[in-house]
Amino acid sequence: MSNATLAKQVLAAARAKKRMIATAESCTGGMIAAALTDIAGSSDVVERGFVTYSNRAKTELLGVPASLIQKHGAVSEEVARKMASGALKHAPVALAVAVTGIAGPGGGSKGKPVGLVHFGLARKGKPVHAEHHVFKGNRAAVRRATVKRALELLLEAAQS
């Protein structure tokens, strides 16, 4: 399924449940929010997007503790969870998805390879869900795959 089709389904599901959405993005630089807002009428569902590419932005805009980033690294489950919960806290929304990863071509290591992306999904009144994937391909492919998985997570959450 295309990202555009997924985005339409996310909007329809969130609209049906009267749920607003926020995104917190690092490696995708706003591509998740863009996929949603490319669709006319999305403003009744998409409240805001946080592009927190730098560690400072993660701390200032989402409340991710600098000590957490220092301890685990910006690309970690812990930071993805805090990004998602921070977006939920800093926006009047019911759902927030967060992504932080290494899109490449450089920046990877043995423990954190290029293509590694951590996801966080925060929902009002529920524990934050986290998962990670290692996507194959070049920078553009990793970012597209990240957007797709983020939209899938939002769809699942909006439908539940």
VENNOR-V391073 format. One record per helix or strand. SS is the DSSP state (@ for helix, = for strand). FROM is the first residue (numbers start at 0). TO is the last residue. If there is no record, write none. Layout:
ss=SS from=FROM to=TO
ss=SS from=FROM to=TO
//
This chain:
ss=@ from=2 to=15
ss== from=20 to=24
ss=@ from=30 to=36
ss=@ from=41 to=43
ss== from=45 to=50
ss=@ from=54 to=61
ss=@ from=65 to=71
ss=@ from=76 to=88
ss== from=94 to=100
ss== from=115 to=122
ss== from=128 to=133
ss=@ from=138 to=158
//
